[in-house]
């Protein structure tokens, strides 16, 4: 069997490597074309489907009660809600837009529109509220913790003059919704953005025993990919949600 000349073998290996690079570039070109075509389809369809990434608490306590108004105003847009989130940030692979909270609205290739800044409020059941006359009385009750919101809890605790309150041993919840329910059932005090518990405070289900005007460090935004900002469904949903906040 003939053996390849070393220089010939080198040329063959280079050709093979060049072929792999070309194949990778062709594959990436194909992906780019698919993405572009998908964007064009979204823009030209007369009916549209819009997936909104939203935290479960915000969905249940704020967005869902208002969605019917959007459906009536824009019946051609079908709204789907994605509340199965692993973190607080927007995931453009799962949703078209996100209604999220962040302290750093600066991730690349995303457009952030500020919807609202929120006041933090500590709430509890009426029975617990009757026993809280001063901030120091908070130390006698469990301080309910929510994953990812320790900054809010510490900010509020400092504003009412109780240092270290958020470090007290207490149950840990993975959503504000669960912590709010626990607070309403007399299990302790929880700190949340006020708009999530306005209805509960109004009907007496929850009480804010200590006044505080402290704001959340970050803001609530509608976020989407920059390249999709001119899509009709996204523009209409943004205009509508701005009118609600």
C-alpha positions in Angstrom: 0.0 0.0 0.0 1.3 3.4 -0.9 2.1 5.8 1.9 1.1 9.5 1.6 3.9 12.0 1.4 4.2 14.0 4.6 3.5 17.3 2.7 0.6 15.6 0.9 -0.8 14.3 4.2 -0.5 17.8 5.7 -2.5 19.3 2.8 -5.1 16.6 3.2 -5.4 17.3 7.0 -5.6 21.1 6.3 -8.3 20.5 3.7 -10.3 18.4 6.1 -10.0 21.1 8.8 -11.0 23.8 6.3 -14.0 21.6 5.4 -15.0 21.4 9.1 -14.7 25.2 9.5 -16.8 25.7 6.3 -19.4 23.2 7.6 -19.6 25.0 10.9 -20.0 28.3 9.1 -22.7 26.9 6.9 -24.5 25.5 9.9 -24.4 28.9 11.7 -25.6 30.6 8.5 -28.5 28.2 8.4 -29.4 28.9 12.0 -29.3 32.7 11.3 -31.6 32.2 8.3 -34.0 30.2 10.4 -34.1 32.9 13.1 -34.6 35.6 10.5 -37.4 33.7 8.8 -39.1 33.1 12.1 -38.9 36.8 12.9 -40.4 37.7 9.5 -43.2 35.2 10.0 -44.0 36.7 13.4 -44.1 40.2 11.9 -46.3 39.3 8.9 -48.9 37.0 10.6 -52.3 38.6 10.9 -52.9 36.7 14.2 -50.2 36.4 16.8 -49.3 34.4 19.8 -47.4 36.2 22.6 -45.7 34.3 25.4 -45.1 36.4 28.5 -42.6 35.4 31.1 -43.9 36.4 34.5 -43.4 35.5 38.1 -46.2 33.3 39.5 -47.1 35.8 42.2 -47.3 38.7 39.7 -49.4 36.5 37.4 -51.9 35.5 40.0 -52.2 38.7 42.0 -51.8 41.4 39.3 -51.6 40.3 35.6 -54.3 37.7 35.3 -57.1 39.9 36.8 -56.2 42.5 34.1 -55.6 40.3 31.1 -59.2 40.2 29.9 -59.0 43.9 29.1 -56.1 43.3 26.9 -57.8 40.3 25.2 -60.8 42.5 24.5 -58.7 45.3 23.1 -56.5 43.0 21.0 -58.4 39.8 20.2 -56.0 38.9 17.4 -53.2 38.3 20.0 -53.3 35.1 22.0 -51.4 35.6 25.3 -49.6 32.7 26.9 -48.1 32.9 30.4 -44.8 31.2 31.3 -44.4 31.2 35.1 -42.0 28.2 35.3 -38.9 30.3 36.0 -35.6 29.1 37.3 -34.3 32.6 38.1 -35.4 36.2 38.0 -33.9 37.2 34.7 -35.7 37.2 31.3 -35.1 34.1 29.1 -35.7 34.9 25.4 -35.6 31.2 24.5 -38.8 30.6 26.4 -40.8 33.8 26.0 -41.4 36.8 23.7 -41.4 39.3 26.5 -40.8 39.3 30.2 -42.4 41.2 33.0 -39.5 41.1 35.4 -37.8 42.8 38.4 -34.1 43.6 38.1 -31.5 45.9 39.6 -29.4 45.7 36.5 -31.4 46.4 33.3 -28.3 46.2 31.0 -28.0 42.7 29.6 -26.8 42.9 25.9 -29.2 42.6 23.0 -32.2 43.3 25.3 -34.5 46.3 25.5 -35.8 47.2 29.0 -38.8 49.5 29.5 -39.4 50.6 33.1 -43.0 50.0 34.1 -42.9 50.8 37.8 -40.9 51.4 41.0 -42.4 49.8 44.0 -42.6 50.6 47.7 -41.8 47.7 50.0 -44.2 46.7 52.8 -44.0 44.3 55.6 -47.3 42.5 56.1 -48.8 39.9 58.5 -52.1 38.5 59.7 -54.4 40.8 61.7 -53.7 38.8 64.9 -50.0 39.3 64.6 -50.4 42.9 63.7 -52.2 43.6 67.0 -49.1 42.4 68.9 -46.7 44.7 66.9 -46.6 48.1 68.5 -43.0 49.0 67.7 -40.3 47.7 65.4 -38.7 45.7 68.2 -41.8 43.6 68.5 -41.0 42.1 65.2 -38.3 40.0 66.9 -41.0 37.9 68.5 -42.3 36.6 65.2 -40.9 34.6 62.3 -39.6 36.7 59.5 -40.6 34.8 56.4 -37.9 34.6 53.7 -38.3 34.4 49.9 -35.5 33.1 47.7 -33.9 35.9 45.8 -35.4 38.8 47.8 -33.1 39.1 50.8 -32.0 42.5 49.6 -35.6 43.7 49.9 -36.0 42.2 53.3 -32.8 43.8 54.6 -33.8 47.2 53.0 -37.2 47.2 54.7 -35.9 46.0 58.1 -33.3 48.8 58.1 -36.0 51.3 57.2 -38.0 50.4 60.3 -35.0 50.3 62.5 -34.5 46.6 63.2 -31.0 45.5 62.2 -30.4 41.8 61.5 -34.1 40.9 61.4 -33.8 39.1 58.0 -31.2 36.7 59.4 -33.6 35.2 62.0 -34.2 31.5 61.4 -37.5 31.1 59.5 -39.1 29.1 56.7 -37.7 29.7 53.2 -40.2 30.0 50.3 -39.4 29.9 46.6 -42.1 32.4 45.7 -43.7 35.5 47.2 -47.1 33.8 46.6 -46.4 31.1 49.1 -44.9 33.5 51.6 -47.9 35.8 51.4 -50.3 32.9 52.0 -48.2 31.8 55.0 -48.3 35.3 56.4 -52.0 35.5 55.9 -52.3 32.3 57.9 -50.5 33.7 60.9 -47.0 32.1 60.3 -45.1 35.4 60.4 -44.2 38.6 58.7 -43.2 38.9 55.0 -41.7 41.8 53.0 -43.1 42.2 49.5 -43.7 44.9 46.8 -46.9 46.7 47.8 -48.7 46.1 44.5 -48.8 42.4 45.2 -50.8 42.7 48.4 -52.9 45.8 47.8 -56.1 43.7 47.6 -55.3 41.8 50.8 -54.6 45.0 52.7 -57.8 46.6 51.4 -60.0 43.6 52.5 -58.2 43.2 55.8 -56.7 39.8 55.1 -53.2 41.2 55.7 -52.1 44.2 57.7 -49.0 46.4 57.4 -48.3 47.2 61.1 -45.4 49.5 60.5 -45.3 52.3 58.0 -42.3 52.5 55.7 -41.7 54.6 52.6 -38.7 52.6 51.5 -38.5 51.6 47.8 -37.2 48.4 46.2 -33.6 48.9 45.0 -34.5 47.9 41.5 -37.4 48.3 39.1 -40.1 46.4 37.3 -39.5 46.2 33.5 -41.0 44.8 30.3 -38.0 43.3 28.4 -37.6 41.7 25.0 -35.0 41.1 22.4 -33.9 44.4 20.7 -34.4 43.0 17.2 -38.1 42.2 18.0 -39.1 45.6 19.2 -41.1 46.5 16.1 -43.3 43.4 16.2 -47.0 44.4 16.4 -47.9 42.0 19.3 -45.0 43.2 21.4 -45.7 46.9 20.8 -49.4 46.5 21.6 -48.7 44.5 24.8 -46.1 47.1 25.9 -48.5 50.0 25.3 -51.3 48.2 27.2 -49.2 47.2 30.2 -47.8 50.8 30.5 -51.4 52.0 30.7 -52.0 49.6 33.6 -48.9 50.6 35.7 
